[in-house]
């Protein structure tokens, strides 16, 4: 038995758990995880060390996934997902491990990049690169590059690397100015519960929509952001129902951004079913009925797109790039949410370039790095975290977004449903 190897595995797991809390100190501590893997005596222990870190960092998957998929057998499924994810994310460190200290600089950088770039990047949560915003605020790509190299540097020369990183971080944080503020943008948190995950009924969904409309009209901000999928489905009928509210919002010079789903509608004789129903409703009553105003939640197995709807002074739609694998995106079938990996990373709104991070994407590194390439001026982070109740996932998401905003010196707007 290698006692030193076991101790390092335990230390890696502890660092992972610290990361999972979402506290900035825990996120910063994660930069030591790759060094612990490299300092292990064998490749096998290096792999176990990395797996311990990712397992500790992703433990909230177990209760959260059980909530997402449902009770009873879902708990077993969630446990399997947790183990498989840790197994896969640790593989790069098995590949790059070496006992030759002269190679650690480039091997450490390669290891971290392999966990960021798809396909692993699609489950690449708990990346130590998230700490770059807390350590090196305002440095953008320089900070990302420096921390990437630090992965191997901490293993080859831990004392020198720790001194260099600490000194640089202290200087940059002391010299950093106040967080930039974006005038007249507002993110609204809601407590609508499982409006998008449960069959709450048309009346309940109608009341949610009415609440959103009232809050949008009452806001004094020029851009009002609402959480992910708080409108369970958006269709032509929804636009018709919202018409009066949207006209008032438009007249006030405001824009709303609201999360929803777009389902491929059924066609009847060349017309979409929802368009036909909306037309009949208008002709007979002048206003769509409640069930059209708040469509029932689409089944998670039906093909749909997880989107942001932009309405008011400006109009548009933005599609989530990486939905939750298995939970929303079904890679081996045509069901569930569509993946849009190569889609736009920035949405122009109200003269700003908004980097959009939808729920799960806030835990990854790939979506924000591709957004930074397009020079955003604001980060918009929306989520529906009702399924993550009782876990530190919402706090981790928020602080990850905060870290990236600090890194590139832009403001952020968040809106979460609980």
Beta strands, then each sheet from edge to edge (+ up, - down):
strand 1: 185-187
strand 2: 223-225
strand 3: 255-263
strand 4: 267-268
strand 5: 271-272
strand 6: 304-312
strand 7: 316-319
strand 8: 346-349
strand 9: 352-358
strand 10: 378-384
strand 11: 411-417
sheet 1: 1+ 2+ 3+ 6- 7+
sheet 2: 4+ 5-
sheet 3: 8+ 9- 10- 11-
end
